[in-house]
Amino acid sequence: MIFKVYYQESATEVPVREKTKTIYLEAESEKDVRLKLSHRNYNIELVQKLEGKYLEYEQNHANYQLEQV
Protein backbone atom coordinates (compact mmCIF):
# COMPACT_ATOMS: atom_id res chain seq x y z
CA MET A 1 0.00 0.00 0.00
CA ILE A 2 1.04 3.58 -0.61
CA PHE A 3 0.79 6.16 2.16
CA LYS A 4 1.09 9.92 2.10
CA VAL A 5 2.74 11.32 5.23
CA TYR A 6 2.28 14.92 6.34
CA TYR A 7 5.05 16.00 8.70
CA GLN A 8 7.16 18.77 10.20
CA GLU A 9 10.92 18.31 9.92
CA SER A 10 11.54 18.71 13.64
CA ALA A 11 9.58 17.08 16.43
CA THR A 12 10.47 19.99 18.72
CA GLU A 13 8.90 22.69 16.53
CA VAL A 14 5.32 23.81 16.81
CA PRO A 15 3.39 22.61 13.73
CA VAL A 16 2.81 25.39 11.21
CA ARG A 17 0.71 24.62 8.15
CA GLU A 18 3.04 26.54 5.82
CA LYS A 19 5.98 24.38 6.92
CA THR A 20 4.17 21.03 6.55
CA LYS A 21 5.90 18.70 4.09
CA THR A 22 4.79 15.44 2.54
CA ILE A 23 6.44 12.20 1.52
CA TYR A 24 5.08 9.03 -0.04
CA LEU A 25 5.96 5.60 1.35
CA GLU A 26 5.15 2.02 0.52
CA ALA A 27 4.27 0.08 3.67
CA GLU A 28 1.96 -2.59 5.09
CA SER A 29 0.13 -0.31 7.53
CA GLU A 30 0.16 3.08 9.25
CA LYS A 31 2.11 1.49 12.10
CA ASP A 32 4.71 0.23 9.61
CA VAL A 33 5.04 3.77 8.17
CA ARG A 34 5.65 5.20 11.65
CA LEU A 35 8.22 2.49 12.39
CA LYS A 36 10.06 3.17 9.13
CA LEU A 37 10.22 6.88 9.95
CA SER A 38 11.00 6.50 13.65
CA HIS A 39 14.74 7.07 13.13
CA ARG A 40 14.01 10.51 11.68
CA ASN A 41 13.19 13.39 13.98
CA TYR A 42 9.84 14.12 12.29
CA ASN A 43 6.67 15.40 13.89
CA ILE A 44 4.19 13.27 11.92
CA GLU A 45 0.84 15.02 11.64
CA LEU A 46 -1.08 12.55 9.47
CA VAL A 47 -0.55 9.24 7.70
CA GLN A 48 -3.05 8.81 4.87
CA LYS A 49 -3.56 5.61 2.86
CA LEU A 50 -3.83 6.29 -0.87
CA GLU A 51 -5.92 4.06 -3.11
CA GLY A 52 -8.11 4.18 -6.17
CA LYS A 53 -8.66 7.50 -7.93
CA TYR A 54 -6.90 9.46 -5.18
CA LEU A 55 -3.73 7.37 -5.67
CA GLU A 56 -3.93 7.88 -9.44
CA TYR A 57 -4.28 11.63 -8.92
CA GLU A 58 -1.26 11.75 -6.59
CA GLN A 59 0.84 9.62 -8.95
CA ASN A 60 0.16 12.12 -11.77
CA HIS A 61 1.17 15.04 -9.54
CA ALA A 62 4.59 16.58 -10.17
CA ASN A 63 5.74 16.06 -6.54
CA TYR A 64 4.96 12.33 -6.40
CA GLN A 65 8.04 10.28 -5.62
CA LEU A 66 8.19 7.19 -3.41
CA GLU A 67 10.64 7.60 -0.54
CA GLN A 68 13.07 4.70 -0.11
CA VAL A 69 13.29 3.89 3.61
N, C-alpha and C positions, 0 to 999 in steps of 0.2 A: 504494500500500500504506500501511497505517496502522502506526505503530510507537509503542510505549510506552517512554519513556526514564526510567530511574531515575538520579537525580543528586543531588549535593550542590551547594549554591549557590556555594561557593568552592573553587577547585582547590587552594588552599593549606591547607585544613582536612583533618584526619584524618576519613575516613568514619565516621559514626556512624549506625547503623540508624534510630534515632529521628528523625534529621534528614534522612533520605532523602526526596526529593520526586519526583513523577512529572509528566511532560507527555506529551501525545499529538501526534504529527506525521504529516503525510502526506509521503511521500518515495519515491524509487525504490529505495533500498537503505540498508543500515546506514551505509555510507560517506557517502551523501548526507545522512543525518540528522546525522552528525558534522560534516560541512561546514557545514550550515545553522546548527548551534549553536556553531561554532568562534569566533564573535565574542563569545560570552558566556563568562564565566569559570567555567564549570561543571566539576565533577569527575564525568564520566559513568561510572557504575558498570555499567550494562547497557542495551543497546538490544534490545528484544524485538519481533519482528514479530507483529502480531495478525491472525488470520484465523479464519474459520469461527465455531464456537460461542463461542470465547474472545473474539473481536471483538464478537459480539452481546452477550455478558455485560458487557463493558467499556462498550459504548455505552449500556446500560441503567443503568449505575452513575451515581450522582449527581455524581461528580467528573469525568465524561468531558466534555472540551471540547478540540477540535482547536486547537493553537497555530498562529498565523499567523506564519510566519518568512519 
